[in-house]
Amino acid sequence: MIDLRSDTVTKPSPAMREAMATAEVGDDVFGEDPTVNRLQETAARLLGKEAALFVPSGTMANQLAVRLHTRPGDEIIVEAGAHVVRYESGAAAGLSGVQTCWLQGTRGILTVEQIEAAIRPPDYHNPPTTLICLENTHNRGGGTIYPLDPIKAIRKAAEPRGIAMHLDGARLFNAVVATGIPASEYARHFETVSFCLSKGLGAPVGSLICADRERITKLRRLRKMFGGGMRQAGILAAAGLYALDHNIARLAEDHVHAKTLAATLAGLPGLRINPDHVETNIVVFDIGETRRTADEALAALKAEGLLLVPFSPTTLRAVTHLDVSRGQIEQACAILKKVFAA
C-alpha cells in the first residue's frame, strides 16, 4: 500500500531508532535532559531565536502561542483554512477563551489590506485584536509557501498596534528548501514560531516553539499547565536531532515527487489541478467533473493500493514524504491513471 495520506505517517529509520536507543536522558521538567536541551538549542539557532521549547505536538505549540499572546475575550486573526482553527478541535476558544476572525486567503495567503481591515478599532464594544497567526507552508492552500513580502507588510502593520505575530511553521523547512530562504529570515518577523519534527522531517513525535528567553520561560510554565511536561524526553528529542541533521535537504525529493504527481493528474480527464500551484509536497486536486464523490474515488484508489485523504466532497489530497520512493510515485501515477482514465 502506497500511503500518501500525510507526511505524518512517516516512521523512524533504523539510524534514527539507534539514535533514540542510545540517547542520554534526564528529567526535562527539571530542565535536566541533555538531549532535549541540545535539541532546543539547535532549533533556536536554526530560527535565529534566543531559545526554544520541545513540546509533544504542533497543536500544542500553536495553542501555547495563542495562550501566551492573548487574554480571554481577545480576538486573533487567522486565515480561514488555517490549521490553528480547522484542525485543533476548537482549542483557541476552549483553552484560551479567545474568538477567531477568519479571513479568506488566496491559497492560504492573506494580504496586509485584509489584515488591516480586520483589526478591531480601540473601542470597548470590540474584542481587542492581540494576535495574528500565519501558516507556512499552508496545508489547505496546497502546500503554499508564504511569500516574504506580505509577511513583512503584515508585520509592519501589526507592530505599531502592539499586535503579536505567531507563525505556524509546521512545514517551514519545506518552504526553506524550496526557496533557499533561511528559516531565521522567516522567523524574525514573528514573536513566536513553531515547527514540526513529525511530518516531512520523519521523527515520530514532537514540535518546537521558538522565541526570546522571556517568552520561552512563560511558555514552559504554560506547557506544564497544558499537560505537556515530559520527563526522560531525550529519547524523543534524539529523533528530532537526527531529523534536523539528516532530513532537511532531502525534502527537495518530496517536492519533485509532488510535481510528478501533479503533472500526471493534470493530464487526466475530469480532474482539475494547476501544477504551477504545487510548490512543495502537497497536491490537492478536484474530481468534481468525474461525477464521483471523494469517498467513491478514495475507495477505488485504495482497492488498487493507493491511500489519499478527502479535502472536501470533491477534492482529494496527496502528500509526498520520505517513506515514498521514486518507484512508488511512478506506481501511484499508474494507479491514478487506471482509476481516473476510466
ZATOR-394021 format. One record per residue (C-alpha): chain; residue in three letters; x, y, z. Coordinates in steps of 0.05 Angstrom, whole numbers, m for minus. Example, Ala and Ser with C-alpha at 12.3 -4.5 7.8 and 13.67 -1.06 7.14 Angstrom:
// residues 2
+---------+-------+--------+--------+--------+
! lumdren ! lumpa !   east !  north !     up !
+---------+-------+--------+--------+--------+
!       A !   Ala !    246 !    m90 !    156 !
!       A !   Ser !    273 !    m21 !    143 !
+---------+-------+--------+--------+--------+
// end
This chain:
// residues 342
+---------+-------+--------+--------+--------+
! lumdren ! lumpa !   east !  north !     up !
+---------+-------+--------+--------+--------+
!       A !   Met !      0 !      0 !      0 !
!       A !   Ile !     28 !     68 !    m20 !
!       A !   Asp !      8 !    117 !     34 !
!       A !   Leu !      3 !    189 !     11 !
!       A !   Arg !    m49 !    210 !     63 !
!       A !   Ser !      0 !    254 !    100 !
!       A !   Asp !     74 !    264 !    116 !
!       A !   Thr !     54 !    248 !    188 !
!       A !   Val !     54 !    173 !    170 !
!       A !   Thr !    130 !    171 !    165 !
!       A !   Lys !    166 !    121 !    210 !
!       A !   Pro !    234 !    130 !    242 !
!       A !   Ser !    291 !     99 !    202 !
!       A !   Pro !    337 !     47 !    233 !
!       A !   Ala !    390 !    101 !    242 !
!       A !   Met !    340 !    146 !    277 !
!       A !   Arg !    318 !     89 !    322 !
!       A !   Glu !    391 !     77 !    340 !
!       A !   Ala !    399 !    150 !    360 !
!       A !   Met !    337 !    144 !    403 !
!       A !   Ala !    361 !     80 !    436 !
!       A !   Thr !    428 !    109 !    455 !
!       A !   Ala !    403 !    179 !    476 !
!       A !   Glu !    428 !    209 !    541 !
!       A !   Val !    367 !    228 !    583 !
!       A !   Gly !    347 !    265 !    646 !
!       A !   Asp !    284 !    297 !    675 !
!       A !   Asp !    263 !    351 !    626 !
!       A !   Val !    212 !    382 !    673 !
!       A !   Phe !    272 !    398 !    717 !
!       A !   Gly !    309 !    422 !    654 !
!       A !   Glu !    359 !    365 !    662 !
!       A !   Asp !    351 !    325 !    598 !
!       A !   Pro !    415 !    339 !    559 !
!       A !   Thr !    387 !    314 !    493 !
!       A !   Val !    325 !    357 !    499 !
!       A !   Asn !    368 !    416 !    516 !
!       A !   Arg !    412 !    404 !    456 !
!       A !   Leu !    351 !    399 !    410 !
!       A !   Gln !    323 !    464 !    437 !
!       A !   Glu !    390 !    499 !    428 !
!       A !   Thr !    395 !    472 !    356 !
!       A !   Ala !    324 !    495 !    339 !
!       A !   Ala !    334 !    564 !    368 !
!       A !   Arg !    399 !    572 !    328 !
!       A !   Leu !    366 !    550 !    263 !
!       A !   Leu !    310 !    600 !    272 !
!       A !   Gly !    353 !    657 !    298 !
!       A !   Lys !    316 !    660 !    365 !
!       A !   Glu !    344 !    662 !    435 !
!       A !   Ala !    311 !    598 !    459 !
!       A !   Ala !    263 !    541 !    442 !
!       A !   Leu !    217 !    493 !    477 !
!       A !   Phe !    204 !    420 !    459 !
!       A !   Val !    130 !    401 !    461 !
!       A !   Pro !     92 !    338 !    442 !
!       A !   Ser !     54 !    365 !    382 !
!       A !   Gly !     45 !    422 !    333 !
!       A !   Thr !    m25 !    433 !    360 !
!       A !   Met !      3 !    444 !    430 !
!       A !   Ala !     56 !    491 !    402 !
!       A !   Asn !      4 !    533 !    367 !
!       A !   Gln !    m43 !    534 !    427 !
!       A !   Leu !     13 !    552 !    475 !
!       A !   Ala !     28 !    612 !    430 !
!       A !   Val !    m46 !    632 !    430 !
!       A !   Arg !    m48 !    628 !    506 !
!       A !   Leu !     17 !    667 !    513 !
!       A !   His !     m3 !    725 !    469 !
!       A !   Thr !    m77 !    734 !    489 !
!       A !   Arg !   m125 !    741 !    546 !
!       A !   Pro !   m197 !    714 !    549 !
!       A !   Gly !   m242 !    757 !    507 !
!       A !   Asp !   m188 !    777 !    457 !
!       A !   Glu !   m192 !    763 !    383 !
!       A !   Ile !   m140 !    732 !    338 !
!       A !   Ile !   m136 !    739 !    262 !
!       A !   Val !   m126 !    676 !    221 !
!       A !   Glu !   m135 !    651 !    150 !
!       A !   Ala !   m200 !    613 !    143 !
!       A !   Gly !   m166 !    547 !    127 !
!       A !   Ala !   m110 !    552 !    178 !
!       A !   His !    m92 !    491 !    220 !
!       A !   Val !   m100 !    531 !    284 !
!       A !   Val !   m175 !    537 !    272 !
!       A !   Arg !   m191 !    479 !    226 !
!       A !   Tyr !   m154 !    421 !    258 !
!       A !   Glu !   m144 !    437 !    331 !
!       A !   Ser !   m213 !    419 !    359 !
!       A !   Gly !   m234 !    489 !    379 !
!       A !   Ala !   m175 !    496 !    426 !
!       A !   Ala !   m166 !    571 !    419 !
!       A !   Ala !   m236 !    582 !    448 !
!       A !   Gly !   m235 !    523 !    496 !
!       A !   Leu !   m165 !    534 !    526 !
!       A !   Ser !   m153 !    609 !    518 !
!       A !   Gly !   m223 !    638 !    515 !
!       A !   Val !   m210 !    677 !    451 !
!       A !   Gln !   m251 !    686 !    389 !
!       A !   Thr !   m223 !    680 !    319 !
!       A !   Cys !   m232 !    725 !    259 !
!       A !   Trp !   m229 !    682 !    196 !
!       A !   Leu !   m205 !    715 !    132 !
!       A !   Gln !   m208 !    680 !     65 !
!       A !   Gly !   m140 !    680 !     33 !
!       A !   Thr !   m116 !    661 !    m37 !
!       A !   Arg !    m88 !    591 !    m30 !
!       A !   Gly !    m79 !    607 !     44 !
!       A !   Ile !    m44 !    673 !     35 !
!       A !   Leu !    m72 !    738 !     65 !
!       A !   Thr !    m56 !    809 !     44 !
!       A !   Val !    m38 !    865 !     90 !
!       A !   Glu !   m101 !    901 !     66 !
!       A !   Gln !   m144 !    844 !     91 !
!       A !   Ile !   m108 !    843 !    157 !
!       A !   Glu !   m114 !    918 !    168 !
!       A !   Ala !   m189 !    917 !    152 !
!       A !   Ala !   m199 !    863 !    204 !
!       A !   Ile !   m161 !    895 !    262 !
!       A !   Arg !   m211 !    918 !    313 !
!       A !   Pro !   m215 !    993 !    329 !
!       A !   Pro !   m198 !   1012 !    401 !
!       A !   Asp !   m269 !   1013 !    427 !
!       A !   Tyr !   m293 !    974 !    488 !
!       A !   His !   m351 !    946 !    447 !
!       A !   Asn !   m299 !    906 !    407 !
!       A !   Pro !   m254 !    849 !    428 !
!       A !   Pro !   m182 !    873 !    422 !
!       A !   Thr !   m141 !    843 !    366 !
!       A !   Thr !    m79 !    817 !    401 !
!       A !   Leu !    m51 !    763 !    355 !
!       A !   Ile !    m43 !    748 !    281 !
!       A !   Cys !    m28 !    675 !    262 !
!       A !   Leu !      1 !    657 !    194 !
!       A !   Glu !     17 !    587 !    167 !
!       A !   Asn !     78 !    569 !    125 !
!       A !   Thr !     72 !    526 !     86 !
!       A !   His !     m3 !    527 !     83 !
!       A !   Asn !    m35 !    459 !     86 !
!       A !   Arg !   m104 !    472 !     59 !
!       A !   Gly !    m74 !    521 !      9 !
!       A !   Gly !    m39 !    461 !    m22 !
!       A !   Gly !     29 !    468 !     10 !
!       A !   Thr !     33 !    541 !    m10 !
!       A !   Ile !     96 !    580 !     10 !
!       A !   Tyr !     80 !    645 !     46 !
!       A !   Pro !    120 !    699 !      8 !
!       A !   Leu !    165 !    744 !     49 !
!       A !   Asp !    138 !    810 !     23 !
!       A !   Pro !     67 !    801 !     51 !
!       A !   Ile !     96 !    776 !    116 !
!       A !   Lys !    138 !    838 !    122 !
!       A !   Ala !     79 !    883 !    105 !
!       A !   Ile !     35 !    849 !    157 !
!       A !   Arg !     90 !    856 !    209 !
!       A !   Lys !     96 !    930 !    193 !
!       A !   Ala !     21 !    938 !    204 !
!       A !   Ala !     19 !    897 !    268 !
!       A !   Glu !     79 !    924 !    305 !
!       A !   Pro !     57 !    996 !    319 !
!       A !   Arg !    m11 !    970 !    342 !
!       A !   Gly !     22 !    923 !    393 !
!       A !   Ile !     m6 !    861 !    359 !
!       A !   Ala !     37 !    799 !    365 !
!       A !   Met !     50 !    750 !    308 !
!       A !   His !     56 !    675 !    311 !
!       A !   Leu !     80 !    631 !    254 !
!       A !   Asp !     52 !    560 !    249 !
!       A !   Gly !    113 !    534 !    213 !
!       A !   Ala !     94 !    461 !    217 !
!       A !   Arg !    124 !    451 !    148 !
!       A !   Leu !    170 !    512 !    150 !
!       A !   Phe !    231 !    473 !    125 !
!       A !   Asn !    193 !    454 !     62 !
!       A !   Ala !    190 !    529 !     48 !
!       A !   Val !    263 !    537 !     66 !
!       A !   Val !    286 !    482 !     19 !
!       A !   Ala !    240 !    505 !    m38 !
!       A !   Thr !    261 !    578 !    m35 !
!       A !   Gly !    331 !    578 !     m6 !
!       A !   Ile !    308 !    630 !     45 !
!       A !   Pro !    336 !    613 !    114 !
!       A !   Ala !    287 !    594 !    169 !
!       A !   Ser !    315 !    652 !    210 !
!       A !   Glu !    294 !    702 !    157 !
!       A !   Tyr !    222 !    677 !    160 !
!       A !   Ala !    224 !    673 !    236 !
!       A !   Arg !    250 !    743 !    251 !
!       A !   His !    182 !    774 !    233 !
!       A !   Phe !    146 !    736 !    288 !
!       A !   Glu !    148 !    736 !    364 !
!       A !   Thr !    137 !    660 !    365 !
!       A !   Val !    149 !    607 !    312 !
!       A !   Ser !    133 !    533 !    315 !
!       A !   Phe !    155 !    476 !    270 !
!       A !   Cys !    141 !    401 !    269 !
!       A !   Leu !    191 !    345 !    272 !
!       A !   Ser !    139 !    291 !    258 !
!       A !   Lys !    119 !    309 !    187 !
!       A !   Gly !    168 !    312 !    129 !
!       A !   Leu !    228 !    311 !    176 !
!       A !   Gly !    209 !    240 !    195 !
!       A !   Ala !    212 !    239 !    272 !
!       A !   Pro !    157 !    201 !    308 !
!       A !   Val !    137 !    256 !    357 !
!       A !   Gly !    146 !    329 !    373 !
!       A !   Ser !    148 !    402 !    355 !
!       A !   Leu !    190 !    462 !    375 !
!       A !   Ile !    166 !    531 !    392 !
!       A !   Cys !    219 !    585 !    387 !
!       A !   Ala !    220 !    655 !    417 !
!       A !   Asp !    261 !    700 !    462 !
!       A !   Arg !    282 !    674 !    530 !
!       A !   Glu !    229 !    712 !    569 !
!       A !   Arg !    173 !    683 !    528 !
!       A !   Ile !    202 !    613 !    530 !
!       A !   Thr !    203 !    618 !    606 !
!       A !   Lys !    129 !    635 !    605 !
!       A !   Leu !    115 !    581 !    554 !
!       A !   Arg !    150 !    529 !    597 !
!       A !   Arg !    100 !    543 !    653 !
!       A !   Leu !     42 !    541 !    603 !
!       A !   Arg !     67 !    475 !    575 !
!       A !   Lys !     63 !    446 !    644 !
!       A !   Met !     m8 !    474 !    652 !
!       A !   Phe !    m29 !    443 !    586 !
!       A !   Gly !     m1 !    375 !    606 !
!       A !   Gly !     59 !    377 !    560 !
!       A !   Gly !    114 !    370 !    612 !
!       A !   Met !    154 !    306 !    596 !
!       A !   Arg !    206 !    271 !    636 !
!       A !   Gln !    261 !    229 !    601 !
!       A !   Ala !    242 !    260 !    535 !
!       A !   Gly !    312 !    256 !    507 !
!       A !   Ile !    292 !    191 !    473 !
!       A !   Leu !    243 !    232 !    431 !
!       A !   Ala !    289 !    292 !    425 !
!       A !   Ala !    344 !    248 !    396 !
!       A !   Ala !    298 !    232 !    337 !
!       A !   Gly !    288 !    306 !    327 !
!       A !   Leu !    362 !    320 !    327 !
!       A !   Tyr !    373 !    264 !    277 !
!       A !   Ala !    318 !    294 !    233 !
!       A !   Leu !    348 !    363 !    234 !
!       A !   Asp !    417 !    335 !    218 !
!       A !   His !    396 !    288 !    162 !
!       A !   Asn !    326 !    302 !    135 !
!       A !   Ile !    321 !    376 !    116 !
!       A !   Ala !    357 !    378 !     49 !
!       A !   Arg !    323 !    315 !     25 !
!       A !   Leu !    255 !    349 !     28 !
!       A !   Ala !    272 !    371 !    m43 !
!       A !   Glu !    259 !    299 !    m65 !
!       A !   Asp !    188 !    303 !    m38 !
!       A !   His !    176 !    367 !    m78 !
!       A !   Val !    199 !    334 !   m142 !
!       A !   His !    154 !    275 !   m128 !
!       A !   Ala !     94 !    322 !   m116 !
!       A !   Lys !    108 !    356 !   m183 !
!       A !   Thr !    108 !    288 !   m216 !
!       A !   Leu !     40 !    271 !   m187 !
!       A !   Ala !     13 !    339 !   m207 !
!       A !   Ala !     35 !    331 !   m279 !
!       A !   Thr !      1 !    263 !   m283 !
!       A !   Leu !    m63 !    289 !   m252 !
!       A !   Ala !    m65 !    349 !   m299 !
!       A !   Gly !    m68 !    301 !   m359 !
!       A !   Leu !   m127 !    260 !   m334 !
!       A !   Pro !   m199 !    273 !   m357 !
!       A !   Gly !   m246 !    306 !   m307 !
!       A !   Leu !   m192 !    326 !   m258 !
!       A !   Arg !   m175 !    399 !   m243 !
!       A !   Ile !   m106 !    419 !   m218 !
!       A !   Asn !    m56 !    473 !   m234 !
!       A !   Pro !     13 !    441 !   m230 !
!       A !   Asp !     44 !    510 !   m221 !
!       A !   His !      8 !    515 !   m154 !
!       A !   Val !     45 !    454 !   m128 !
!       A !   Glu !    103 !    487 !    m92 !
!       A !   Thr !    124 !    436 !    m40 !
!       A !   Asn !    100 !    367 !    m21 !
!       A !   Ile !     24 !    374 !    m21 !
!       A !   Val !    m21 !    361 !    m81 !
!       A !   Val !    m95 !    379 !    m78 !
!       A !   Phe !   m139 !    365 !   m138 !
!       A !   Asp !   m213 !    369 !   m155 !
!       A !   Ile !   m251 !    309 !   m182 !
!       A !   Gly !   m320 !    342 !   m187 !
!       A !   Glu !   m324 !    334 !   m263 !
!       A !   Thr !   m316 !    258 !   m257 !
!       A !   Arg !   m384 !    255 !   m222 !
!       A !   Arg !   m352 !    213 !   m167 !
!       A !   Thr !   m353 !    234 !    m94 !
!       A !   Ala !   m288 !    238 !    m56 !
!       A !   Asp !   m307 !    176 !    m17 !
!       A !   Glu !   m321 !    136 !    m80 !
!       A !   Ala !   m254 !    157 !   m111 !
!       A !   Leu !   m216 !    141 !    m47 !
!       A !   Ala !   m247 !     71 !    m45 !
!       A !   Ala !   m227 !     58 !   m117 !
!       A !   Leu !   m156 !     83 !   m105 !
!       A !   Lys !   m149 !     41 !    m42 !
!       A !   Ala !   m171 !    m21 !    m78 !
!       A !   Glu !   m112 !    m10 !   m125 !
!       A !   Gly !    m63 !      2 !    m68 !
!       A !   Leu !    m61 !     78 !    m60 !
!       A !   Leu !    m83 !    118 !      1 !
!       A !   Leu !   m103 !    192 !     m3 !
!       A !   Val !   m149 !    235 !     40 !
!       A !   Pro !   m210 !    277 !     24 !
!       A !   Phe !   m205 !    353 !     29 !
!       A !   Ser !   m278 !    367 !     10 !
!       A !   Pro !   m335 !    328 !    m22 !
!       A !   Thr !   m299 !    337 !    m89 !
!       A !   Thr !   m225 !    347 !    m73 !
!       A !   Leu !   m170 !    299 !    m53 !
!       A !   Arg !   m101 !    310 !    m23 !
!       A !   Ala !    m36 !    272 !    m33 !
!       A !   Val !     26 !    287 !      8 !
!       A !   Thr !     95 !    261 !    m11 !
!       A !   His !    145 !    243 !     42 !
!       A !   Leu !    210 !    206 !     58 !
!       A !   Asp !    177 !    138 !     63 !
!       A !   Val !    154 !    140 !    m10 !
!       A !   Ser !    207 !    125 !    m63 !
!       A !   Arg !    211 !    149 !   m135 !
!       A !   Gly !    189 !     80 !   m157 !
!       A !   Gln !    127 !     83 !   m113 !
!       A !   Ile !    110 !    152 !   m140 !
!       A !   Glu !    112 !    123 !   m210 !
!       A !   Gln !     68 !     66 !   m186 !
!       A !   Ala !     20 !    117 !   m155 !
!       A !   Cys !     16 !    153 !   m222 !
!       A !   Ala !     m2 !     88 !   m256 !
!       A !   Ile !    m57 !     76 !   m206 !
!       A !   Leu !    m85 !    147 !   m214 !
!       A !   Lys !    m86 !    136 !   m290 !
!       A !   Lys !   m121 !     70 !   m282 !
!       A !   Val !   m175 !     96 !   m235 !
!       A !   Phe !   m188 !    164 !   m268 !
!       A !   Ala !   m176 !    149 !   m341 !
!       A !   Ala !   m236 !    103 !   m337 !
+---------+-------+--------+--------+--------+
// end
